[in-house]
């Protein structure tokens, strides 16, 4: 399966749109406090009442061409559109449900309109299809024992269809999902992505495989995302959890895709004005790109088909930035060094290295571990006696989020050892080796994709994800890094992150750090909470002061001492070593 187009494009647009856009988060004067497309489940609105929206649905302002051409200009090279979301309403012509937009006053097939616009503007067309949850159907998945979505509402429709004994998921899957996916994969030309969501165990490995096979048989080049199956690793690439940003490296053969909202909802909500700045999104885009991951940026048009005004401003600004950085961003460039740098984001491809300073280091900073004959550099640069490159003129670039560009005569050689960069070494969890006792655990061991797309693991074991170490609670588990450190004094801090959406960082965890025979046991404290990440709060805890008498290669070992309380689950993202 050729996945190179996907990695090369790097970013795409997510389009969440359906009947839920009409109420826009408000039902009979009641405002919902969670994502807009969940309004029916949040307020337990009976199908009889909710489906009245289909009789009103006439989005006269929806203009596929205008949307897709704006996405194309902004460098969002593929589109994923909600052909059917959890409410079951289909935005395409189908023989397998009357509940579709051709039967609404508009009589329109939006998958057709968008796929034609995509073909005109060179954007790859992809489809989101809720293959497990379907609130309109009695037989749609109803995973009651799993508990509630965010503790707020049922996952499946248990308000219209309370009798679980009467439900037959297989009937829904065979009678609606497979035939509709067949329609979607045959009627609209090339489809590049099939995006499934919320795979509860009713989607057995066998059913998921059937669906994947169907997609691949009808569209051999179409990539399927990992949310297709929750019990086995499947699909062609891994979708991260909602609004997660990768902190490690995405594997070549199973690329990652992050997905972000522009405000706090996927489907339109009239009262959500909590917009991210274009700068913040550019940052997430670069964080993803340097980790080798894609990013889908979400848009939620209103009930008339209009995008909220801030989205248009956003698209225009993104297009402007894209004209300047598109060459760096596309083409599967990524950070060629083994560590992320605290003062910049890096993208390397061929002879070129794009360095996007973040402003954290001030106007100049040094880069280590890059060897080669420099042909040109867009900022003043000096080669230091130790081989580092000292770049300056960075502040202005940081302000505009533009890169310094270093071009070498030949592809430079990158040092793959972990070493200080401008006085700081960030050891991402995913760069470390994971052990259970003496035994090394392989990458991906014991991990699989959970119902909302999150990575899950076997109970009682840690496992590595592109976001860091999860389930980090077994005192037998440790993580180890080997790195080069010059003689000197260092402060060591640990970055951990809350794994639940919007819960504060808190922890009672004690960790044990070992460096070359020295050992520290520390209770993690909220020493410095991160301000930037809106959804999953990060925190730096001070662990130790280290003094090294000579330059040396050191092995660093970190283990947790106590089982954390399940409510306060935090994951280990990185260890930071900072020269004093
Ligand atoms: C969640 C929600 C869904 C949304 C999706 C986007 O899984 O259930 O409404 O479409 O995230 O990733």
Boltz pocket constraint, residues with backbone or C-beta under 6 A from the ligand:
constraints:
  - pocket:
      binder: B
      contacts: [[A, 16], [A, 35], [A, 37], [A, 38], [A, 197], [A, 198], [A, 242], [A, 259], [A, 266], [A, 451], [A, 452]]
      max_distance: 6.0
